[in-house]
Amino acid sequence: MTEDNPPIPSGWTRISVQVGEKPFRMDVPSAKLEECMADFEANFSQPVRSYRNTPAGDFFVREVARQSAPVRI
């Protein structure tokens, strides 16, 4: 594997998002994944949790990633 795509450590979950040509990656301890997701969801006034695993949820997260990207695409 290249340095741009290091192996995922045992017991960790990799979250990858690509906005245009720009990839973003975050590794989270698997045991903390639910807590990490709850922290993310708590930052919004919408009931984000109820949209998990739905097209609406996918769109919402994609828009958060797009708006958070350091360079507009």
N, C-alpha and C positions, 0 to 999 in steps of 0.2 A: 504494500500500500504506500501511497505517496504521503508526504507531510501534509498535503492539503486534505487528505482523507485518512487520518490515522485510524488504527483499529479501535473498535469500541471495547473499553475495558469490561471485564466480567463484572456483572452486577450493576451495570449502568445502562441507560436508555439514551439513544441519540435522537434528538429532534432536529430535523433538517427542513429548511424552507428555502426555496429559490424564488427570488423576485427579479424578473427579467433574466439577465445573465448572471446576476450576483447571488451566490449561495451564502446562506447563513447556517450555522450549526451551534448546537448547545448540547452538552452531555450532562445528564442528570442521574444521580444515584437512583436506581430503580425503586428502592424502598421509599424514596421521597417524591416519586412522580405524582402521586395523587395530591400531596401537599403543594407541590409546585403548580399544578393545574388549578387548584383551589385558590392559591394566591393570585394567579393570573386573572382568573374569573372574577375575583373580588374587586378588581380595579374598574369594573364597568357597572353602570346602572342597569343595564339589561340583564335578564336572567340567562347569562351565557351558558351556564351548565345545562340548561334544558335543551340546548341546540347541539350538544355533542353528537358526533357521528351523523350529522345531517348535512345536506347541501347548504342550508342557511348558516350552519356553524362553520363549514369550510369557507364560505364566502366571508364571514365575519373575521375569521383568523387571517385569511389572505389579506384583507383590507388593513388589519392591524399591522401585519408584516410590511405591507407596501408603504404605509404611512410612517412606519418606524425606520425604514431604510434610510441610510445616510445620504444617498443620492437618489433623486427622483428618476423614475424610469418611465 
